[in-house]
Amino acid sequence: MRLVKRYGNRKLYDTSESRYVTLEEIGRWVKAGEEVKILENDSGDDLTAVTFAQIILEEERRKSGLLSLPMLRDIIRHGEAALQNIAATVDRGVEVLRSAPERAGRRVQELTQISDRLGQLQRLVDEGFRRSVERVTNLPAVQQEMRRIERSLRALEARITRLRMRGDGEPPAELPPGQDRTHS
């Protein structure tokens, strides 16, 4: 943690670098994620919040628009309560942003688990269907009917081949699709 002492003349002294610093520098440190604490040199009072408020004020002066005029009026009218509401709103927003990757990771994990379960269910259904088909096809009556159908198919194929045979014993030449022998 970086310790800055504030002197009676309002100068800010960085104890880690042994030099005077500006509000702008402190603002950059905070934006970079550094922990900064500002103490009144004589009394030891913590002036961190007051100094941060000054940094916000200076940025508002430079950028004009960071805080809207109605928001500033509300802060003046309602004082600490308005600041607490703003801080609570900001804190909730920051927490939502921080937790978003974790929540997204949990959702992806849940979807992966659902996908795995669906895959397992599909394998169970496929296996059950395969076993059912095997049971049905292993029944003697079904096997007998399948053999009868196979014999009928072979007989039909032989009959079709005989009908197609020309007088010279050769199978007929292939015709273009859609053309009929009776009209050639």
N, C-alpha and C positions, 0 to 999 in steps of 0.2 A: 504494500500500500504506500502510495506517495503522500508524504506529509508536507503541507504548505502552511506556513505561519503568516498571519496577517498582522501587520504592525499598525500603530496608531495613525501613521501618515497614509494608511490605506494601501501601502505597498504589500505585495504578495511575494513571499520568499520560499522557494522550493528547497527543502532541507536535503534532499537526495542529490541535487545537482549544485547546491550552494550558489544559487543565483536568484535574482528577482525574475518573476514571470508575470504574464498578463492573463486577464480573464479568457482571452481567446485561446491561449496555450492550454489552460486548464480545460476549456471546452473541448479541444482536440483530444486531450488525454482521455477524457470521459467517453467521447465518441469512439475512441480506439479500444475501449473496454478496460482501461486502467481504473483501479480503485483510488480515489483521491479523498483526502480528509483535510479540511481547512480549520485551523485553530487560531483563536485570538492569542497573540503572543503574550500579552500581559496577564490575562485572566485564565487562559486555557479553555475558554468557552468554544464550543463547536459551532463554527460558522459555515459549515458545508452547505446546508440547505439555503441559507441567505445568499451565499456566493453563487450557487447554482441558479437561483432566481435572478441574480444580476446577469449571469451569462445568458439566460433566456431573454432577458430584457434587452441586452446588447444585440443579440441575434435578431430580435423583433425590430429593433431600430434599423439595423442594416438591411434586412430582407423585407420588412413590412408585409405582414400577412401570416406569420407563423400562428399567431393567436388572433381570432376575429375580435372586432370591437365589442360585439355583444358578449362574447366570452369574457373579455377583460372587465366589462361592466359587471357581469355576474360574479366574477371573482371579488371585485371591490365591494359589491352589495352584500354578498353572502360570506365573504371571507373564507375562513378555513373549511366550512362545509362545502363550498363550491370547489375548492382545491381538492378536497377529499373525494368528491364525486368524479372530478376529472381524473385524479390519480387512480381511482378504482376502475374507471372505464378503460384507461390506458393499460392498467395491470391485467384486466381481463383480456383485452386484445392481445397483449404480449403473450399471455399464457396460452391463448388459443393458437397463436402462431408457433410458439415453442412446442406445443403438444401435437401439432398437425403431422409432422413426419412419423411420430410414434403411433398416432391413431391410424395413419395410412398403412404403416407396416403391419399393425394388427389386422386391419381389414384384408390386406393381401394374404396374410397368414390364414385368416378364416376362409377366404375364397379358395386357397390352395387345399385346405382341409376338406372343404365341400367337394372340390374337384376329385380329390383322392377317394372320398366316400362314394361319389357317383361312379368312379371307375371300378371300385370294388363291387358296387351294386350291379353294374353292367356285366362284370365277369360272372357274378352269381346267376344272373338271369340267363346269360349265354350258356353257362354250364347246366343249369336246370333245363333249358330248352334242348340242349344236345342230348341229355340223359332221357328226356321224354321221347324225343325222336327215336333214340336207340331202343327204348322199351317198346314203342309202337312197332318199329320195323322188325323187331325180333319176335313178334307174335307170329305163330305158325300160319294163321289165316291171312295176315298181311303179307308174309313172305310168299305164300301160295298165290295170292292175287298179283303180286309184283311179277312173279315168274310167268303167270298167264298173260299179263300185259306185255312183257318182254317178248313172249312167243308171238303174240298178235302183231306187235310192231315189226318183228322180223318177217312175218308172213306178208304184211302190207308192203314192206320194202321190196321183197322179192316180186310181188305182184306188180308193183310200179315199175320195177326194172324190166320185167317181161313185156309190159305194155309199151314201154319206150323203145324196146328193141326193134330195129328195122328188119326188113326181110333178110338182110345179109348177116344177121346175128350180131351186128355192132350196135352199141348204144348210139342214140341220135346225137348229132352235133349240138352244141349249146346254141340257143337262140338269144338274140339281144333281149334285154328286159322289156316286158310289155308286149312282145310279139307272140302270137298263138300259132301252132302248127296247122290248125284247121283252116287258117286264112292265108297261108303262105303260097 
